[in-house]
Amino acid sequence: MPPKKRNIGTPPNKDSKSNSKKNSPDSKDHSVISPDKHKEKDSAFVTLCKDLLVTNTVCDHAWAIWETMVKSAEKVNGSNKQLWGACMFISATDMEDVSFTFTDFQKAVGMSVKQFINLLRGMDENVDTISSKVNSVVTRLEKKYEVSLALYQRFIFIISKCLAILSLYRRQELLYCTWIMFLLAKGAILQMEDDLVIAFQLLLCVLEYCTKRCPSDFLQPLYSDVSTQGLPTRTSRRNKAKLQLPEVDMQLLETLCKESDCSVDEVKNVYQSSFSVFLDSLNLLGSQDLPVDTLSIKYEEIYRKNKDFDARLFLVDDETLRPEKTLVYVLFILFLFTRAAMNSIQQLRGELTSVSDKPSSSLIVYFKNCTVDPSDEITSRVEQLGQVFSQKFAQAVGQRCEGLGKKRFTLGVQLYYKVMESILKSEEKRLSVQNFSKLLNNATFHTSLLACALEVVMATYFGNCVKNGGDESPETDLRFPWILDIFHLHAFDFYKVIESFIKAEPTLKHDMIEHLGRCEQKIMESLAWKTDSPLFELLRQSREEGLGEQAEPPATLNQPLQHSHTAADLYLSPQRPSRRLPTAEADSSALPSSQSPTQGPRQLRSNSLSLFYKKLYRMAYLRLKMLFSRLLTGHPELEPIIWTLLQHTLQNEYELMRDRHLDQLLMSSMYAICKVKNVYLLFKTIVTAYKELPNTNQETFKHVLIREGQYDSIIVFYNLVFMQKLKTNILQYSSPRPPPLSPIPHIPRSPYKYPSSPLRVPGGNVYISPLKSSRAPPAAMTPRTRILVSIGESFGASDKFQKINQMVSSSDWSLKRSLVGDSAPKPLKRLRFDVDGQDEADGSRSGGESALIQKLAEMSSARSRMQEQKLKEEAERGEPEA
């Protein structure tokens, strides 16, 4: 039956700005601001605070943010009202005291979603006011908006094909009811705002449910002949725990899926495992009506509770949700991506059709040939990890999606056994043996292999993306390294299986190979360097072998990355003999087959560590080259020097990587060498260029470990940690006899290329590189000085400058201990650079007038010399004067 009549011009507002808050049982007196307490503030600002019902505390904090913006020399585009609103949003979010829905906020300040997000990003870039918490909220908001808009546009496209020519009222009624039901179903079933595949499959379920309840004269001929015999029936409440799944109208569902290039089996699974439970929760399983008013009231309650944007406003093309022209193209690409993902899902399911989720006969033979039969352990482990996976999947996606999680795990198990068999056959051919007892009884190998198979499945469904950190809760984000977290698997152990997995599974698509390559990069840049990583124990053992033993000698860097290591080599590592005689006799059972115990025992080195460092060095150099090309093309002689410092740090001061990110050492190395070589380069300039690189995140430079439990900006890390640890080494590069340069790594052509690396055009020696951003403007060099500390780029109170300057120039070690040891540095809420462009001082800023005059004289003299040199170089190059 068609829905009952109701007024549908616009979604109900119900005096949202007053009644919803004032009549709430959770309301408190201090929720309404007191104008008498804010007389020093602009009256229009206070009025906006009253309209949004913010508290006195939020109002004060928002005004402080506004005053910081006013004092800044950087201008942010936007009206005062819009900027005030943004300050209130930041303040309320930071203080977790949001009193308004996002739509109410938009109406008050007159901005669409995209206008607000662009304004906030402009504030962050110019004034740096956005905390990690606010950035996370805004990122989720943007994702949810883009996914909702894409789904709405697809919804209109599909339902327009279903409906016959109807009166405007009838058409709007059906659109409203169907869309509201979808919004409720998506909110009840999915916790993830950006799982577009499941959300779209759920939309098809809602369309099937609503379409078959419409009179046949409401529908196009293709849909009007659909039988209603498949209408679901409701069970009694006493049998609710044993809900009888309704028979889906397969004819209608197949038609809808065919129109959308979607797997009917996948949609049917979503219907029976999730959507039918949702229908039963609303008492709709046996109903033939579409209760518009009930659905709308239910949505209103949820929308108010979640402080969300009102997605019903898509139906009336409200200006708050209206997309920009550029976003239309983005949404088109988004749905192309979704369609490609659904095609990949069908292909993956097709390739695994003939593969069982139990060990094949060939695998069973391998198991029986082992000294210790691993069959029971393997089966038990798969069952245990399956329970963990399904539970964690339901927690992340939605409790009603546990059944979907089980089906995805089954696909992963099929792929796991398929790749395992391929690896064993390859090893049998390579070694001419059939007893793989050590490998097949290695629990870490099996967990890693299963995790890799599941990562392929998850990336196929969710999209082949890797989490960059900081923008999502780990419990609700299925992106890598989610699979490592739920299996409690060390990233360094997982890395060992990636290359063998790719080689053993020839049906992997190119985009999935690239995805696994990005996973490997993520491991090398940060995940493998967590405190509890086994990597540190291997490095410690490597260092104890003696001065001649390193994780990977630099001399091998300019050689091609060629190796024959398999997963078996890496998981049973160490396998490579050391040059140094051991202090105790080695276990002869661990020796390579080519080495007899009678040859004399030699201490073994780790293949996994050696290969890890080979890849790490090459990735680090590529990152350096990308950042260098944006900042220092006028100083090509600095690239090998910066690389030498970075390579030295990774090799000899690897403790600096503990719980940190490779790019933090990269940016610090670049700044340090520019300092010692008197090349003018602001840390702010480095960070700005870094943000333009692919797959980067602001947490990398805003949230850096200083000491245990204390985090601050990358400038504080450079001053208090990096520079203090490496000062002696850095200063050597300004001496007449600098250290020898490290060899430049040979860049491999691996099966998984690093993003943005030059690509070779087939059939020639032509390479295509990504378009580079504009170069940094030429500027005067810094004065010649041995002070390496970064000063003048604000990151806190002025007393911190004085302490750092004293520490650098003083021999008072008690002061140094007080700064970096006994008393923890006060962490900053955000990274903030000063606005006058000054970058360096000699520590006498707070001293007397004579010291200041002397310093100004030194700076003037040095800059004059540098400017003369610069003009001479420009004249030689024929460049115009700046």
C-alpha positions in Angstrom: 0.0 0.0 0.0 1.2 3.6 -0.6 2.3 5.7 2.3 -0.3 7.7 4.2 -0.7 11.4 3.3 1.3 13.9 5.2 2.9 17.3 4.6 6.3 16.8 3.1 7.3 20.3 1.8 10.3 20.3 4.2 11.4 18.0 7.0 9.9 19.0 10.4 11.9 21.6 12.3 10.0 21.7 15.6 11.6 24.9 16.7 14.8 23.1 16.9 17.0 25.9 18.2 15.0 26.3 21.4 12.7 23.5 22.3 15.1 20.7 21.5 17.6 22.0 23.9 15.6 23.9 26.6 13.1 21.1 27.0 15.8 18.4 27.1 16.1 16.6 30.4 19.8 16.9 30.2 19.7 20.7 29.9 21.6 22.7 32.6 21.3 26.4 33.6 24.8 27.2 32.4 23.9 26.1 28.9 22.5 29.5 28.1 25.2 32.2 28.2 24.9 35.3 30.4 25.4 38.5 28.3 26.6 40.4 31.3 29.7 38.1 31.4 30.7 38.9 27.8 30.4 42.7 27.6 34.0 43.0 26.3 33.0 40.8 23.3 31.4 41.9 20.1 27.6 42.0 20.6 27.0 40.2 17.3 29.3 37.4 18.4 27.4 37.1 21.7 24.1 37.0 19.8 25.4 34.1 17.7 26.5 32.3 20.8 23.0 32.7 22.2 21.4 31.4 18.9 23.6 28.3 19.1 22.9 27.9 22.9 26.6 27.5 23.7 27.9 27.6 27.3 29.8 30.5 28.8 33.0 28.4 28.7 32.6 27.6 25.0 31.9 31.2 24.3 35.1 32.4 26.1 37.3 29.8 24.4 35.8 30.6 21.0 36.5 34.3 21.5 40.1 33.5 22.5 40.5 31.6 19.2 39.1 34.6 17.4 41.5 37.0 19.0 44.4 34.8 18.0 43.2 34.9 14.4 42.9 38.7 14.6 46.4 39.1 15.9 47.8 36.9 13.2 49.2 38.5 10.1 47.7 35.8 8.0 44.2 36.5 6.5 41.5 33.9 6.3 38.8 34.4 3.8 35.3 34.6 5.3 32.8 36.9 6.9 33.1 37.7 10.6 29.9 35.7 11.3 31.3 32.6 9.4 34.7 32.9 11.2 33.0 33.3 14.6 30.9 30.3 13.9 34.0 28.3 13.0 35.6 29.4 16.2 32.5 28.2 18.2 32.6 24.9 16.4 36.3 24.4 17.2 35.7 25.4 20.8 32.7 23.2 21.4 34.3 20.2 19.7 37.6 20.6 21.6 35.7 20.9 24.9 33.2 18.1 24.0 30.3 20.5 24.7 28.4 20.6 21.5 24.9 22.1 22.0 23.7 22.3 18.4 23.2 20.0 15.5 25.4 20.7 12.5 22.5 21.7 10.4 21.4 24.3 13.0 25.0 25.5 13.0 24.9 25.8 9.2 21.6 27.7 9.2 23.0 30.2 11.8 26.2 31.0 9.9 24.9 30.5 6.3 27.4 28.0 5.0 27.2 24.7 3.1 29.1 21.7 4.3 31.9 22.2 1.8 32.1 26.0 2.4 32.6 25.2 6.2 35.2 22.6 5.6 37.2 24.8 3.2 37.0 27.7 5.7 38.3 25.4 8.5 41.1 24.2 6.4 42.1 27.7 5.5 42.2 28.6 9.2 44.4 25.6 9.9 46.8 26.4 7.1 47.2 30.1 7.9 46.7 30.3 11.7 47.0 26.6 12.6 44.1 26.5 15.0 42.8 22.9 14.4 43.5 20.3 17.0 43.6 16.6 16.2 40.2 16.1 17.8 38.6 18.7 15.6 40.4 17.4 12.5 39.1 13.9 13.2 35.5 15.2 13.6 35.6 17.2 10.5 37.2 14.4 8.5 34.4 12.0 9.5 31.8 14.7 8.7 33.3 15.2 5.2 33.3 11.5 4.5 29.8 11.0 5.7 28.5 14.0 3.7 30.2 12.8 0.5 29.0 9.2 0.9 25.5 10.4 1.7 25.4 12.7 -1.3 26.7 10.0 -3.6 24.1 7.5 -2.3 21.3 10.1 -2.6 22.2 10.8 -6.2 22.3 7.1 -7.0 19.0 6.7 -5.1 17.3 9.3 -7.3 18.7 7.7 -10.5 17.4 4.2 -9.6 14.0 5.2 -8.3 13.4 7.4 -11.3 13.7 4.3 -13.4 11.3 2.4 -11.2 8.5 5.0 -10.9 5.9 5.8 -13.6 4.8 9.4 -14.3 3.1 10.4 -11.0 1.8 13.6 -9.5 4.4 15.7 -7.8 2.9 15.0 -4.4 2.8 11.2 -4.9 6.3 11.2 -6.2 7.7 13.2 -3.3 5.8 11.1 -0.8 7.4 7.9 -2.1 10.9 9.5 -2.3 10.6 10.8 1.2 9.5 7.5 2.7 12.0 5.4 0.9 14.9 7.8 1.7 14.0 8.1 5.4 13.8 4.3 5.7 17.3 4.0 4.2 18.7 6.7 6.5 17.3 4.8 9.5 18.5 1.5 8.3 22.0 2.8 7.5 22.2 4.4 10.9 21.0 1.3 12.7 23.1 -1.2 10.9 26.3 0.7 10.0 28.7 2.5 12.3 31.1 3.4 9.5 30.2 6.5 7.6 32.4 5.7 4.6 31.6 2.0 3.8 30.0 2.8 0.5 29.7 -0.8 -0.7 27.6 -2.1 2.2 25.6 1.1 2.3 24.7 0.8 -1.4 23.8 -2.8 -1.0 21.5 -1.7 1.9 20.0 0.9 -0.3 19.0 -1.8 -2.8 17.4 -3.7 0.0 15.3 -0.7 1.0 14.3 -0.1 -2.7 13.2 -3.7 -3.0 11.1 -3.5 0.2 9.4 -0.2 -0.7 9.0 -0.9 -4.5 7.0 -4.1 -4.0 4.6 -2.3 -1.7 3.7 0.3 -4.3 0.6 -0.2 -6.5 1.5 -1.5 -9.9 0.3 1.6 -11.7 2.9 3.6 -9.7 5.7 1.6 -11.4 7.4 1.3 -14.8 6.5 -1.8 -16.8 9.8 -3.4 -15.9 8.8 -3.4 -12.2 5.0 -3.4 -12.3 4.7 -7.1 -12.9 6.6 -8.0 -9.8 4.8 -10.5 -7.7 4.0 -9.7 -4.0 3.9 -13.3 -3.0 7.3 -12.9 -1.4 6.2 -10.3 1.2 7.8 -11.1 4.5 5.8 -12.4 7.4 6.5 -11.5 11.0 7.0 -14.0 13.8 5.6 -13.7 17.3 7.6 -11.8 19.9 8.3 -15.0 21.8 10.1 -16.4 18.7 12.0 -13.2 18.0 15.2 -14.8 19.0 14.6 -17.3 16.2 13.6 -14.8 13.6 12.5 -16.5 10.4 14.3 -14.8 7.6 11.9 -13.5 4.9 12.0 -14.8 1.3 13.4 -12.0 -0.7 11.6 -11.2 -4.0 14.5 -12.4 -6.2 13.0 -11.2 -9.4 12.8 -7.7 -8.2 16.1 -7.8 -6.5 17.8 -9.2 -9.5 16.4 -6.4 -11.6 17.6 -3.8 -9.2 21.1 -5.4 -8.9 21.4 -5.7 -12.7 20.7 -2.0 -13.1 23.5 -1.3 -10.7 26.1 -4.0 -11.7 25.8 -5.4 -8.2 26.0 -9.0 -7.0 22.6 -10.3 -6.1 24.0 -12.8 -3.7 25.8 -10.1 -1.8 22.7 -8.0 -1.5 20.6 -11.0 -0.5 23.1 -11.7 2.3 22.8 -8.1 3.5 19.0 -8.4 3.4 18.8 -11.6 5.4 21.6 -11.0 7.9 21.0 -7.3 8.6 18.1 -5.5 6.9 15.4 -8.1 8.1 16.6 -7.6 11.7 16.1 -3.8 11.3 12.6 -4.3 9.9 11.7 -6.5 12.8 12.9 -3.9 15.2 10.4 -1.5 13.8 7.6 -4.1 13.6 7.6 -3.9 9.8 8.3 -7.4 8.7 4.7 -8.3 8.2 3.4 -4.8 7.4 2.4 -3.8 3.9 2.2 -0.1 4.8 5.0 2.5 4.7 4.6 4.5 7.9 6.0 7.8 6.9 5.3 9.7 10.1 6.7 7.0 12.3 9.9 6.8 10.3 10.3 10.6 10.3 9.8 11.0 14.0 12.3 8.2 14.6 14.9 9.9 12.4 14.3 13.3 14.0 15.2 11.8 17.4 18.4 10.2 16.1 19.4 13.3 14.2 19.0 15.5 17.3 20.9 13.0 19.5 23.9 12.7 17.2 24.2 16.4 16.5 24.4 15.5 12.8 23.5 17.2 9.5 19.9 16.6 8.5 20.1 14.2 5.5 16.4 14.7 4.8 17.3 18.1 3.3 18.8 16.3 0.3 15.1 15.8 -0.8 14.5 19.6 -1.0 17.9 20.5 -2.4 18.6 22.6 0.7 21.5 25.0 0.3 23.3 23.6 3.4 23.8 20.3 1.6 24.1 21.5 -1.9 27.4 20.3 -3.5 29.9 22.5 -5.3 30.5 21.9 -9.0 33.8 20.4 -8.4 32.3 17.9 -5.9 30.0 16.5 -8.6 33.0 15.2 -10.4 34.4 13.7 -7.2 31.1 11.9 -6.6 31.2 10.5 -10.1 34.6 9.1 -9.5 33.5 7.9 -6.1 30.7 5.8 -7.6 33.0 4.6 -10.4 35.2 3.4 -7.6 32.3 1.7 -5.9 31.3 0.0 -9.1 34.8 -1.2 -9.6 34.9 -2.5 -6.0 31.8 -4.5 -6.6 33.2 -5.9 -9.8 36.4 -6.9 -7.9 34.2 -8.5 -5.2 32.5 -10.6 -7.9 35.8 -11.6 -9.5 37.3 -12.5 -6.1 34.4 -14.7 -5.3 34.6 -16.3 -8.7 38.2 -17.1 -8.4 37.6 -18.8 -5.0 34.5 -20.7 -6.1 36.5 -24.0 -6.5 38.6 -23.4 -3.4 37.4 -24.9 -0.1 37.6 -23.2 3.3 39.2 -26.5 4.5 42.8 -27.8 3.7 42.9 -29.4 0.3 44.1 -33.0 -0.3 47.5 -31.6 -1.3 47.9 -29.6 1.8 46.9 -32.6 4.0 49.8 -34.5 2.3 52.2 -31.7 3.2 50.9 -31.7 6.8 51.3 -35.5 7.1 54.9 -35.3 5.8 55.9 -33.0 8.7 57.9 -34.3 11.6 55.1 -32.8 13.8 51.7 -32.8 12.1 50.4 -29.2 12.3 46.8 -30.1 11.2 45.0 -29.7 14.5 46.9 -26.5 15.4 46.1 -25.0 12.0 42.4 -25.8 12.2 42.1 -24.7 15.8 43.9 -21.4 15.1 41.6 -20.6 12.1 38.5 -21.3 14.2 39.8 -19.1 17.0 40.8 -16.2 14.8 37.5 -16.5 13.0 35.6 -15.8 16.2 37.8 -12.8 16.9 37.4 -11.4 13.4 33.6 -11.7 13.3 33.3 -10.0 16.7 35.7 -7.2 15.9 34.0 -6.7 12.5 30.6 -6.3 14.1 32.0 -3.8 16.6 33.5 -1.8 13.8 30.8 -1.9 11.1 27.7 -2.6 13.2 26.4 -5.4 15.5 23.9 -6.5 12.9 26.7 -7.1 10.4 28.4 -10.0 12.2 27.0 -12.4 9.6 28.7 -10.4 6.9 31.9 -10.6 8.8 31.7 -14.3 8.9 31.3 -14.5 5.1 34.3 -12.3 4.5 36.3 -14.4 6.9 35.4 -17.5 4.9 36.6 -15.9 1.7 39.9 -15.0 3.5 40.3 -18.6 4.7 39.8 -19.9 1.2 42.5 -17.5 -0.1 44.8 -18.4 2.9 44.7 -22.1 2.1 45.1 -21.5 -1.7 48.3 -19.3 -1.2 49.7 -21.6 1.5 49.5 -24.5 -1.0 51.2 -22.4 -3.7 54.0 -21.4 -1.3 54.7 -25.0 -0.3 54.8 -26.2 -3.9 57.2 -23.5 -4.7 59.4 -24.4 -1.7 59.3 -28.1 -2.7 60.5 -27.2 -6.2 63.2 -24.9 -4.8 64.6 -27.2 -2.1 63.5 -30.7 -3.3 62.1 -31.5 0.1 58.6 -32.2 1.4 59.1 -31.9 5.1 58.2 -28.3 6.1 57.7 -29.1 9.8 59.4 -25.9 11.1 57.5 -23.6 8.8 54.1 -25.2 9.2 54.4 -25.3 13.0 55.3 -21.6 13.1 52.3 -19.9 14.5 53.5 -16.4 13.4 53.8 -17.5 9.8 50.2 -18.8 9.8 48.7 -15.8 11.5 50.6 -13.5 9.1 49.5 -15.4 6.0 45.8 -15.5 7.1 46.0 -11.8 8.0 47.4 -11.0 4.5 44.6 -13.0 2.9 42.0 -11.2 5.0 43.6 -7.8 4.2 43.2 -8.6 0.5 39.5 -9.4 1.1 38.9 -6.4 3.2 40.6 -4.1 0.8 38.5 -5.5 -2.1 35.3 -4.6 -0.2 36.3 -1.5 1.6 38.7 0.0 -1.0 42.4 -0.5 -1.2 43.4 2.3 1.2 45.8 2.4 4.2 45.1 4.4 7.3 47.4 7.4 7.7 46.5 7.9 11.3 44.8 10.4 13.4 41.5 10.7 11.5 39.5 7.7 12.7 38.9 5.6 15.8 40.8 2.4 15.5 37.8 0.4 16.7 35.6 1.6 13.8 38.2 1.8 11.0 38.7 -1.4 8.9 41.6 0.0 7.0 45.1 -1.4 7.5 46.5 -2.0 10.1 43.1 -3.0 11.6 43.7 -6.6 10.8 47.1 -6.5 12.7 45.5 -4.9 15.7 42.7 -7.4 16.2 45.1 -10.4 15.7 47.7 -8.8 18.0 50.2 -9.4 15.2 53.5 -7.4 15.0 53.8 -5.4 11.9 57.4 -6.5 11.4 56.2 -10.2 11.3 53.5 -9.3 8.9 55.9 -7.6 6.5 57.8 -10.9 6.0 54.9 -12.6 4.2 53.8 -9.8 1.8 56.3 -10.4 -1.1 55.9 -14.1 -1.0 52.1 -13.7 -1.0 52.2 -11.6 -4.1 54.4 -14.0 -5.9 52.3 -17.0 -4.8 49.0 -15.6 -6.0 49.2 -14.7 -9.7 45.5 -13.8 -9.9 46.0 -10.7 -7.7 44.9 -7.5 -9.5 47.3 -4.7 -10.0 45.5 -2.4 -7.6 45.7 -5.1 -4.9 49.4 -5.5 -5.4 49.8 -1.8 -5.0 47.7 -1.9 -1.9 49.9 -4.5 -0.3 52.9 -2.4 -1.3 51.4 0.6 0.6 50.9 -1.7 3.6 54.6 -2.6 3.5 55.5 1.1 3.3 53.3 1.9 6.3 55.1 -0.8 8.2 58.6 0.4 7.3 57.8 4.1 8.0 56.2 3.7 11.5 54.4 0.5 12.4 57.5 -1.7 12.7 59.1 0.9 15.0 56.6 0.5 17.9 58.2 -0.1 21.3 57.1 -3.7 21.5 58.3 -4.6 17.9 60.7 -7.5 17.5 62.7 -5.3 15.2 64.5 -3.7 18.1 65.6 -7.0 19.5 67.0 -8.0 16.1 68.8 -4.6 15.9 70.2 -5.1 19.4 71.5 -8.5 18.5 73.0 -7.2 15.3 74.9 -4.4 17.1 76.2 -6.9 19.7 78.0 -8.8 16.9 80.5 -6.0 16.7 81.4 -2.8 14.9 81.6 -4.5 11.5 78.1 -5.9 11.7 75.2 -3.6 10.7 71.6 -4.2 9.8 72.6 -3.7 6.2 76.0 -2.2 5.2 75.7 1.1 3.3 78.1 -0.3 0.6 75.2 -2.4 -0.7 72.9 0.5 -1.3 73.9 1.2 -4.9 73.4 -2.4 -5.8 70.1 -3.6 -7.3 67.7 -5.0 -4.8 67.9 -8.6 -5.7 67.3 -11.5 -3.3 65.9 -15.0 -3.3 64.4 -15.0 0.2 61.1 -16.7 0.6 58.6 -16.5 3.5 60.3 -19.7 4.9 63.7 -17.9 4.9 62.3 -14.8 6.7 60.2 -16.6 9.3 62.9 -19.1 10.1 65.5 -16.3 10.1 68.4 -15.9 11.0 69.8 -17.7 8.0 72.8 -15.7 6.9 76.2 -16.3 8.6 78.0 -13.5 10.2 81.6 -12.5 9.5 82.4 -12.8 13.2 82.9 -16.0 15.1 80.3 -16.6 17.8 81.0 -16.8 21.5 78.9 -19.9 21.8 78.3 -22.8 19.5 75.4 -22.3 17.1 72.5 -24.7 16.8 73.4 -26.9 13.8 69.7 -27.5 13.1 69.3 -23.9 12.2 72.1 -23.8 9.7 71.4 -23.5 6.0 71.5 -26.8 4.2 74.6 -25.7 2.3 76.6 -25.3 5.5 77.8 -28.4 7.3 78.3 -28.3 11.1 81.8 -29.7 10.5 82.7 -26.5 8.7 82.8 -24.7 12.1 79.9 -22.8 13.6 79.4 -19.2 12.6 77.0 -16.8 14.2 73.9 -16.2 12.0 72.5 -12.9 10.9 68.9 -12.2 10.2 67.6 -12.3 6.6 64.4 -10.5 7.6 66.4 -7.6 9.2 68.7 -7.3 6.2 65.9 -7.3 3.6 63.9 -4.9 5.8 66.7 -2.3 5.9 67.4 -2.7 2.2 63.8 -1.7 1.5 63.8 0.9 4.2 66.8 2.7 2.8 65.3 2.8 -0.7 62.0 4.1 0.5 63.6 6.7 2.7 65.7 8.0 -0.2 62.6 8.2 -2.5 60.8 10.2 0.2 63.8 12.5 0.6 64.0 13.0 -3.2 60.3 13.9 -3.4 60.5 16.5 -0.6 63.8 17.8 -1.9 62.4 18.5 -5.3 59.8 20.8 -3.8 62.2 22.8 -1.7 65.9 22.7 -2.6 66.3 22.3 -6.3 68.6 25.3 -6.2 71.0 23.5 -4.0 71.5 20.0 -5.5 74.7 19.5 -3.6 72.7 19.2 -0.4 70.7 16.1 -1.4 73.5 13.6 -0.8 74.5 15.3 2.4 70.9 15.1 3.8 70.7 11.5 2.7 74.0 10.7 4.5 72.7 12.2 7.7 69.4 10.3 7.4 71.1 7.0 6.6 73.5 7.5 9.5 70.5 8.1 11.8 68.6 5.0 10.7 71.7 2.8 10.9 73.4 4.1 14.1 70.7 6.0 16.0 67.7 3.8 15.3 66.3 4.4 18.8 65.2 7.8 17.5 62.7 5.8 15.4 61.0 4.2 18.5 57.3 5.1 18.4 58.1 7.7 15.8 57.7 8.2 12.0 60.4 8.0 9.3 59.3 11.4 7.9 60.0 13.1 11.2 63.6 12.1 10.9 63.6 13.1 7.3 62.3 16.6 7.9 64.7 17.1 10.8 67.7 15.9 8.7 66.8 18.4 6.0 66.4 21.3 8.4 69.7 20.4 10.2 71.8 20.3 7.1 70.3 23.5 5.8 71.1 25.1 9.1 74.7 24.0 9.1 75.2 24.9 5.5 73.6 28.3 6.0 70.8 27.7 3.5 67.7 29.6 4.4 64.8 27.2 5.0 62.0 27.6 7.5 60.6 24.5 9.3 57.2 25.9 8.3 58.2 25.8 4.7 59.3 22.1 5.1 56.0 21.2 6.7 53.9 23.1 4.1 55.7 21.1 1.3 55.4 17.9 3.2 51.6 18.3 3.5 51.5 18.3 -0.3 53.1 14.9 -0.6 50.8 11.9 -1.1 49.6 9.8 1.9 50.7 12.3 4.6 49.0 13.3 7.8 49.3 16.3 10.0 49.8 14.1 13.0 53.3 13.4 11.7 54.5 16.9 12.4 52.0 18.0 15.1 52.2 15.0 17.4 55.7 13.8 17.9 57.0 11.8 20.8 59.4 13.8 22.9 59.8 11.5 25.8 57.7 8.7 27.4 54.1 9.9 27.5 54.9 13.4 26.3 54.2 14.6 22.7 54.7 17.9 21.0 55.4 19.5 17.6 58.2 18.4 15.3 60.1 21.7 16.1 60.2 20.7 19.8 61.3 17.2 18.8 64.1 18.6 16.7 65.3 21.0 19.4 65.1 18.7 22.4 65.7 15.3 20.9 67.1 15.1 17.3 69.6 17.9 17.5 70.8 17.0 20.9 71.5 13.4 19.9 73.1 14.2 16.6 74.7 17.7 17.1 78.3 16.4 16.9 77.6 14.5 13.7 75.7 17.4 12.1 78.4 19.9 12.8 80.9 17.7 11.0 79.3 18.6 7.7 80.5 22.2 8.1 84.1 21.2 8.8 86.8 21.2 6.1 86.8 17.4 6.3 83.2 16.3 6.4 82.2 12.6 6.8 82.1 10.5 3.6 78.8 10.5 1.8 76.6 7.4 1.8 76.0 5.7 -1.5 72.8 6.6 -3.3 70.4 3.7 -3.2 69.6 1.8 -6.3 65.8 2.3 -6.9 64.2 -1.1 -7.6 61.4 -1.9 -10.1 59.5 -4.0 -7.8 56.0 -5.6 -8.3 54.6 -2.9 -6.0 55.9 0.6 -6.9 56.0 3.4 -4.5 53.5 6.1 -5.1 54.5 9.1 -7.1 57.8 7.5 -8.3 58.8 8.1 -11.9 57.2 5.7 -14.3 59.0 4.4 -17.4 57.2 4.7 -20.7 57.3 1.2 -22.4 59.6 0.9 -25.4 62.0 3.7 -24.5 64.1 5.5 -22.0 61.5 8.2 -21.2 60.2 8.6 -17.6 57.1 10.4 -16.5 57.2 12.1 -13.0 54.3 13.6 -11.1 53.7 17.3 -11.6 55.6 19.2 -8.9 54.2 22.1 -7.0 55.6 25.6 -7.2 59.1 26.0 -5.8 59.7 27.9 -2.5 60.5 31.5 -3.2 64.1 32.6 -3.0 65.1 34.1 0.3 68.1 35.3 2.1 70.3 32.8 3.9 70.4 32.7 7.7 73.4 34.2 9.5 76.4 32.0 9.8 76.2 30.3 13.2 76.8 27.1 15.0 73.5 27.2 16.8 71.4 24.5 15.2 68.3 24.9 17.4 65.1 26.0 15.6 64.2 29.3 17.2 61.8 32.0 16.0 59.1 29.6 14.8 56.7 29.8 17.7 55.6 26.7 19.5 54.9 27.9 23.0 55.7 30.5 25.6 58.7 32.7 25.5 60.3 31.1 28.5 60.7 27.9 26.5 62.9 29.8 24.0 65.1 31.0 26.9 65.5 27.5 28.4 66.4 26.0 25.0 68.9 28.7 24.3 70.5 28.2 27.7 70.6 24.5 27.3 72.3 24.7 23.9 75.0 27.2 24.9 75.4 26.2 28.6 77.6 23.5 30.1 75.2 23.3 33.1 74.1 19.7 32.7 71.6 20.0 35.5 69.7 22.5 33.4 69.8 20.0 30.5 68.5 17.3 32.7 65.7 19.5 34.0 64.6 20.2 30.5 64.7 16.8 28.9 64.8 14.5 31.9 63.4 15.1 35.4 60.7 17.6 34.4 58.7 16.8 31.3 58.3 19.5 28.7 54.8 21.0 28.6 53.1 19.5 25.5 51.5 21.9 23.1 47.9 21.6 21.8 49.1 22.4 18.3 52.0 23.3 16.1 52.1 27.1 15.6 54.7 28.9 13.5 55.4 32.6 14.0 54.1 35.0 11.4 57.0 37.3 10.8 59.1 34.8 9.0 62.0 35.1 11.5 63.7 31.7 11.9 66.8 32.1 14.0 68.3 33.8 17.0 71.4 33.3 19.1 69.8 32.9 22.4 70.0 36.6 23.5 66.5 37.6 22.6 65.6 38.3 26.3 68.9 39.8 27.1 69.9 43.5 27.4 69.7 46.2 24.7 73.5 45.9 23.9 73.2 42.2 23.1 70.2 42.9 20.8 72.1 45.7 18.9 75.1 43.5 18.5 73.0 40.7 17.2 71.2 43.0 14.7 74.6 44.2 13.5 75.8 40.7 12.9 72.6 39.8 11.1 72.8 42.8 8.9 76.4 42.2 8.0 75.8 38.5 7.3 72.7 39.1 5.2 74.5 41.7 3.2 77.2 39.2 2.3 74.6 36.6 1.5 72.5 39.0 -0.6 75.6 40.0 -2.6 76.4 36.3 -3.2 72.8 35.6 -4.3 72.7 38.5 -6.8 76.0 37.3 -8.3 74.6 33.8 -8.7 71.4 35.2 -10.3 73.4 37.3 -12.7 75.4 34.2 -13.7 72.1 32.3 -14.3 70.5 35.2 -16.1 67.6 35.4 -13.6 65.7 38.6 -12.9 66.2 40.2 -9.6 63.7 39.2 -6.9 
